[in-house]
């Protein structure tokens, strides 16, 4: 059971890394939209303003997730790696499907 929880934590960490990487990529994508806009006048100003705002939202969201997740991951990682009995949870099998004793 301990190995399953350890694997779950590893998968969760990888998913978090993917989310942060995606948000970083998406922010750069919006920055490129702002810089590559070929419109003129007010339309260009509107596209640049919108793209800049979207890029900032991605940056802020990534920073917020990273800060929030860092707190919880430290606790979870310590519990999973330090004491195999720390996460001693009951098996969640359906009683009828368990092998008879």
VOKE-396914 format. One record per atom (N, C-alpha, C): x, y, z; residue number from 1; atom name; residue in one letter. Coordinates in Angstrom, 1 decimal. Layout:
VOKE-396914
NODE     xx     yy     zz setor tornu lumnu
NODE      X      Y      Z   NUM    CA     A
...
This chain:
VOKE-396914
NODE     xx     yy     zz setor tornu lumnu
NODE    0.8   -1.2    0.0     1     N     X
NODE    0.0    0.0    0.0     1    CA     X
NODE    0.9    1.3    0.0     1     C     X
NODE    2.0    1.2    0.8     2     N     X
NODE    2.9    2.3    0.8     2    CA     X
NODE    3.4    2.7   -0.5     2     C     X
NODE    3.7    1.7   -1.3     3     N     X
NODE    4.3    1.9   -2.7     3    CA     X
NODE    3.3    2.6   -3.6     3     C     X
NODE    2.0    2.2   -3.4     4     N     X
NODE    0.9    2.8   -4.2     4    CA     X
NODE    0.8    4.3   -3.9     4     C     X
NODE    0.9    4.6   -2.6     5     N     X
NODE    0.7    6.0   -2.2     5    CA     X
NODE    2.0    6.8   -2.7     5     C     X
NODE    3.1    6.2   -2.6     6     N     X
NODE    4.3    6.9   -3.0     6    CA     X
NODE    4.2    7.2   -4.5     6     C     X
NODE    3.7    6.2   -5.3     7     N     X
NODE    3.5    6.4   -6.7     7    CA     X
NODE    2.5    7.5   -7.0     7     C     X
NODE    1.4    7.5   -6.2     8     N     X
NODE    0.4    8.6   -6.4     8    CA     X
NODE    1.0   10.0   -6.2     8     C     X
NODE    1.9   10.1   -5.2     9     N     X
NODE    2.5   11.4   -4.9     9    CA     X
NODE    3.5   11.7   -6.1     9     C     X
NODE    4.2   10.8   -6.6    10     N     X
NODE    5.1   11.0   -7.7    10    CA     X
NODE    4.3   11.5   -8.9    10     C     X
NODE    3.1   10.8   -9.2    11     N     X
NODE    2.3   11.2  -10.3    11    CA     X
NODE    1.7   12.6  -10.1    11     C     X
NODE    1.3   12.9   -8.9    12     N     X
NODE    0.8   14.2   -8.6    12    CA     X
NODE    1.8   15.3   -8.8    12     C     X
NODE    3.1   15.0   -8.4    13     N     X
NODE    4.1   16.0   -8.6    13    CA     X
NODE    4.4   16.2  -10.1    13     C     X
NODE    4.3   15.1  -10.8    14     N     X
NODE    4.6   15.3  -12.3    14    CA     X
NODE    3.4   16.1  -12.9    14     C     X
NODE    2.2   15.8  -12.5    15     N     X
NODE    1.1   16.6  -13.0    15    CA     X
NODE    1.2   18.1  -12.7    15     C     X
NODE    1.7   18.4  -11.5    16     N     X
NODE    1.9   19.8  -11.1    16    CA     X
NODE    2.9   20.4  -11.9    16     C     X
NODE    4.0   19.7  -12.2    17     N     X
NODE    5.1   20.2  -13.1    17    CA     X
NODE    4.5   20.5  -14.5    17     C     X
NODE    3.7   19.6  -15.0    18     N     X
NODE    3.1   19.8  -16.3    18    CA     X
NODE    2.2   21.1  -16.3    18     C     X
NODE    1.4   21.2  -15.3    19     N     X
NODE    0.5   22.4  -15.2    19    CA     X
NODE    1.4   23.7  -15.2    19     C     X
NODE    2.4   23.7  -14.4    20     N     X
NODE    3.3   24.9  -14.3    20    CA     X
NODE    4.0   25.2  -15.7    20     C     X
NODE    4.4   24.1  -16.3    21     N     X
NODE    5.1   24.3  -17.6    21    CA     X
NODE    4.1   24.8  -18.6    21     C     X
NODE    2.9   24.2  -18.6    22     N     X
NODE    1.9   24.7  -19.6    22    CA     X
NODE    1.5   26.2  -19.4    22     C     X
NODE    1.4   26.6  -18.1    23     N     X
NODE    1.1   28.0  -17.9    23    CA     X
NODE    2.2   28.9  -18.3    23     C     X
NODE    3.4   28.5  -18.1    24     N     X
NODE    4.6   29.2  -18.6    24    CA     X
NODE    4.6   29.3  -20.1    24     C     X
NODE    4.3   28.2  -20.8    25     N     X
NODE    4.2   28.2  -22.2    25    CA     X
NODE    3.1   29.1  -22.7    25     C     X
NODE    1.9   29.0  -22.1    26     N     X
NODE    0.8   29.8  -22.5    26    CA     X
NODE    1.0   31.3  -22.3    26     C     X
NODE    1.7   31.7  -21.3    27     N     X
NODE    2.0   33.1  -21.1    27    CA     X
NODE    3.0   33.6  -22.2    27     C     X
NODE    3.9   32.8  -22.6    28     N     X
NODE    4.8   33.2  -23.7    28    CA     X
NODE    4.1   33.2  -25.0    28     C     X
NODE    3.1   32.3  -25.2    29     N     X
NODE    2.3   32.4  -26.4    29    CA     X
NODE    1.5   33.7  -26.5    29     C     X
NODE    0.9   34.1  -25.3    30     N     X
NODE    0.2   35.4  -25.3    30    CA     X
NODE    1.1   36.5  -25.6    30     C     X
NODE    2.3   36.5  -25.0    31     N     X
NODE    3.3   37.5  -25.2    31    CA     X
NODE    3.6   37.6  -26.7    31     C     X
NODE    3.8   36.5  -27.4    32     N     X
NODE    4.1   36.5  -28.8    32    CA     X
NODE    2.9   37.0  -29.6    32     C     X
NODE    1.7   36.7  -29.2    33     N     X
NODE    0.5   37.3  -29.9    33    CA     X
NODE    0.6   38.8  -29.8    33     C     X
NODE    1.0   39.4  -28.7    34     N     X
NODE    1.1   40.8  -28.5    34    CA     X
NODE    2.1   41.4  -29.4    34     C     X
NODE    3.3   40.7  -29.5    35     N     X
NODE    4.4   41.3  -30.3    35    CA     X
NODE    4.3   41.1  -31.8    35     C     X
NODE    3.5   40.0  -32.2    36     N     X
NODE    3.4   39.7  -33.6    36    CA     X
NODE    2.2   40.3  -34.2    36     C     X
NODE    1.4   41.0  -33.5    37     N     X
NODE    0.2   41.6  -34.0    37    CA     X
NODE    0.5   42.6  -35.2    37     C     X
NODE   -0.2   42.3  -36.3    38     N     X
NODE    0.1   43.2  -37.5    38    CA     X
NODE   -1.0   44.2  -37.7    38     C     X
NODE   -2.0   44.3  -36.9    39     N     X
NODE   -3.1   45.3  -37.0    39    CA     X
NODE   -2.5   46.7  -36.7    39     C     X
NODE   -3.3   47.6  -37.0    40     N     X
NODE   -2.9   49.0  -36.8    40    CA     X
NODE   -3.9   49.8  -35.9    40     C     X
NODE   -3.4   50.8  -35.3    41     N     X
NODE   -4.3   51.7  -34.5    41    CA     X
NODE   -4.9   51.1  -33.3    41     C     X
NODE   -6.2   51.4  -33.1    42     N     X
NODE   -6.9   51.0  -31.9    42    CA     X
NODE   -7.1   49.4  -31.9    42     C     X
NODE   -7.2   48.8  -33.0    43     N     X
NODE   -7.3   47.3  -33.0    43    CA     X
NODE   -6.1   46.7  -32.5    43     C     X
NODE   -4.9   47.2  -32.9    44     N     X
NODE   -3.6   46.6  -32.4    44    CA     X
NODE   -3.5   46.9  -30.9    44     C     X
NODE   -3.9   48.1  -30.5    45     N     X
NODE   -3.8   48.4  -29.1    45    CA     X
NODE   -4.7   47.5  -28.3    45     C     X
NODE   -5.9   47.2  -28.8    46     N     X
NODE   -6.8   46.3  -28.1    46    CA     X
NODE   -6.2   44.9  -28.0    46     C     X
NODE   -5.7   44.4  -29.1    47     N     X
NODE   -5.1   43.0  -29.1    47    CA     X
NODE   -3.9   42.9  -28.2    47     C     X
NODE   -3.1   43.9  -28.2    48     N     X
NODE   -1.9   43.9  -27.4    48    CA     X
NODE   -2.3   44.0  -25.9    48     C     X
NODE   -3.3   44.8  -25.6    49     N     X
NODE   -3.8   44.9  -24.2    49    CA     X
NODE   -4.3   43.6  -23.7    49     C     X
NODE   -5.2   43.0  -24.6    50     N     X
NODE   -5.8   41.7  -24.2    50    CA     X
NODE   -4.7   40.6  -24.0    50     C     X
NODE   -3.8   40.5  -25.0    51     N     X
NODE   -2.8   39.5  -24.9    51    CA     X
NODE   -1.9   39.7  -23.7    51     C     X
NODE   -1.6   40.9  -23.4    52     N     X
NODE   -0.7   41.2  -22.3    52    CA     X
NODE   -1.4   40.8  -21.0    52     C     X
NODE   -2.7   41.1  -20.9    53     N     X
NODE   -3.5   40.8  -19.7    53    CA     X
NODE   -3.5   39.2  -19.5    53     C     X
NODE   -3.8   38.5  -20.6    54     N     X
NODE   -3.9   37.1  -20.6    54    CA     X
NODE   -2.5   36.5  -20.1    54     C     X
NODE   -1.4   37.0  -20.7    55     N     X
NODE   -0.1   36.5  -20.3    55    CA     X
NODE    0.1   36.7  -18.8    55     C     X
NODE   -0.3   37.9  -18.3    56     N     X
NODE   -0.1   38.2  -16.8    56    CA     X
NODE   -1.0   37.2  -16.0    56     C     X
NODE   -2.2   36.9  -16.5    57     N     X
NODE   -3.1   36.0  -15.7    57    CA     X
NODE   -2.4   34.6  -15.7    57     C     X
NODE   -1.8   34.2  -16.8    58     N     X
NODE   -1.1   32.9  -16.7    58    CA     X
NODE    0.1   32.9  -15.8    58     C     X
NODE    0.9   34.0  -15.8    59     N     X
NODE    2.0   34.1  -14.9    59    CA     X
NODE    1.5   34.1  -13.4    59     C     X
NODE    0.5   34.9  -13.1    60     N     X
NODE    0.0   34.9  -11.8    60    CA     X
NODE   -0.6   33.6  -11.3    60     C     X
NODE   -1.3   32.9  -12.2    61     N     X
NODE   -1.9   31.6  -11.8    61    CA     X
NODE   -0.8   30.6  -11.5    61     C     X
NODE    0.3   30.6  -12.4    62     N     X
NODE    1.4   29.7  -12.1    62    CA     X
NODE    2.1   30.0  -10.8    62     C     X
NODE    2.3   31.3  -10.5    63     N     X
NODE    3.0   31.6   -9.3    63    CA     X
NODE    2.1   31.2   -8.1    63     C     X
NODE    0.8   31.5   -8.2    64     N     X
NODE   -0.1   31.1   -7.1    64    CA     X
NODE   -0.1   29.6   -6.9    64     C     X
NODE   -0.2   28.8   -7.9    65     N     X
NODE   -0.2   27.4   -7.8    65    CA     X
NODE    1.1   26.9   -7.2    65     C     X
NODE    2.2   27.4   -7.7    66     N     X
NODE    3.5   27.0   -7.2    66    CA     X
NODE    3.7   27.2   -5.7    66     C     X
NODE    3.3   28.4   -5.3    67     N     X
NODE    3.3   28.7   -3.8    67    CA     X
NODE    2.4   27.8   -3.0    67     C     X
NODE    1.2   27.6   -3.5    68     N     X
NODE    0.2   26.8   -2.8    68    CA     X
NODE    0.7   25.4   -2.7    68     C     X
NODE    1.1   24.8   -3.8    69     N     X
NODE    1.5   23.4   -3.9    69    CA     X
NODE    2.8   23.2   -3.1    69     C     X
NODE    3.7   24.1   -3.1    70     N     X
NODE    5.0   23.9   -2.4    70    CA     X
NODE    4.7   23.6   -0.9    70     C     X
NODE    3.8   24.3   -0.3    71     N     X
NODE    3.4   24.0    1.1    71    CA     X
NODE    3.0   22.6    1.4    71     C     X
NODE    2.0   22.1    0.5    72     N     X
NODE    1.4   20.8    0.7    72    CA     X
NODE    2.3   19.7    0.3    72     C     X
NODE    3.1   19.9   -0.7    73     N     X
NODE    4.0   18.8   -1.2    73    CA     X
NODE    5.1   18.5   -0.2    73     C     X
NODE    5.6   19.5    0.5    74     N     X
NODE    6.6   19.3    1.5    74    CA     X
NODE    6.1   18.4    2.6    74     C     X
NODE    4.9   18.6    3.0    75     N     X
NODE    4.3   17.8    4.1    75    CA     X
NODE    4.0   16.4    3.6    75     C     X
NODE    3.4   16.3    2.4    76     N     X
NODE    3.1   15.0    1.8    76    CA     X
NODE    4.3   14.2    1.6    76     C     X
NODE    5.3   14.8    0.9    77     N     X
NODE    6.5   14.1    0.6    77    CA     X
NODE    7.2   13.6    1.9    77     C     X
NODE    7.3   14.4    2.9    78     N     X
NODE    7.9   14.0    4.2    78    CA     X
NODE    7.2   12.8    4.8    78     C     X
NODE    5.9   12.8    4.8    79     N     X
NODE    5.1   11.7    5.4    79    CA     X
NODE    5.2   10.4    4.6    79     C     X
NODE    5.2   10.5    3.3    80     N     X
NODE    5.3    9.3    2.5    80    CA     X
NODE    6.7    8.7    2.6    80     C     X
NODE    7.7    9.5    2.6    81     N     X
NODE    9.1    9.0    2.5    81    CA     X
NODE    9.7    8.6    3.9    81     C     X
NODE    9.2    9.2    4.9    82     N     X
NODE    9.8    9.0    6.2    82    CA     X
NODE    9.3    7.8    7.0    82     C     X
NODE    8.0    7.7    7.1    83     N     X
NODE    7.4    6.6    7.9    83    CA     X
NODE    6.4    5.8    7.1    83     C     X
NODE    6.7    4.5    6.8    84     N     X
NODE    5.8    3.7    6.0    84    CA     X
NODE    4.4    3.6    6.7    84     C     X
NODE    4.4    3.7    8.0    85     N     X
NODE    3.1    3.6    8.7    85    CA     X
NODE    2.3    4.9    8.8    85     C     X
NODE    2.9    6.0    8.4    86     N     X
NODE    2.3    7.3    8.5    86    CA     X
NODE    1.0    7.4    7.7    86     C     X
NODE    0.9    6.7    6.6    87     N     X
NODE   -0.3    6.7    5.7    87    CA     X
NODE   -1.0    5.4    5.8    87     C     X
NODE   -1.0    4.8    6.9    88     N     X
NODE   -1.7    3.5    7.1    88    CA     X
NODE   -3.2    3.7    6.9    88     C     X
NODE   -3.7    3.5    5.7    89     N     X
NODE   -5.1    3.7    5.5    89    CA     X
NODE   -5.8    2.4    5.3    89     C     X
NODE   -7.1    2.3    5.5    90     N     X
NODE   -7.8    1.0    5.3    90    CA     X
NODE   -7.9    0.7    3.9    90     C     X
NODE   -7.9   -0.6    3.5    91     N     X
NODE   -8.2   -1.0    2.1    91    CA     X
NODE   -9.6   -0.6    1.8    91     C     X
NODE   -9.8   -0.1    0.6    92     N     X
NODE  -11.1    0.4    0.2    92    CA     X
NODE  -11.8   -0.6   -0.8    92     C     X
NODE  -11.5   -1.9   -0.5    93     N     X
NODE  -12.1   -3.0   -1.3    93    CA     X
NODE  -13.6   -3.2   -0.9    93     C     X
NODE  -14.4   -3.6   -1.9    94     N     X
NODE  -15.8   -3.9   -1.5    94    CA     X
NODE  -15.8   -5.3   -0.8    94     C     X
NODE  -16.4   -5.4    0.4    95     N     X
NODE  -16.3   -6.6    1.1    95    CA     X
NODE  -16.7   -7.9    0.4    95     C     X
NODE  -17.7   -7.8   -0.4    96     N     X
NODE  -18.2   -9.0   -1.2    96    CA     X
NODE  -17.1   -9.5   -2.2    96     C     X
NODE  -16.3   -8.6   -2.6    97     N     X
NODE  -15.3   -9.0   -3.7    97    CA     X
NODE  -14.0   -9.5   -3.1    97     C     X
NODE  -13.8   -9.3   -1.8    98     N     X
NODE  -12.6   -9.8   -1.2    98    CA     X
NODE  -12.6  -11.3   -1.1    98     C     X
NODE  -11.4  -11.9   -1.1    99     N     X
NODE  -11.2  -13.3   -1.0    99    CA     X
NODE  -11.7  -13.8    0.4    99     C     X
NODE  -12.3  -14.9    0.5   100     N     X
NODE  -12.7  -15.4    1.8   100    CA     X
NODE  -11.5  -15.7    2.7   100     C     X
NODE  -11.7  -15.5    4.0   101     N     X
NODE  -10.6  -15.7    4.9   101    CA     X
NODE  -10.4  -17.1    5.3   101     C     X
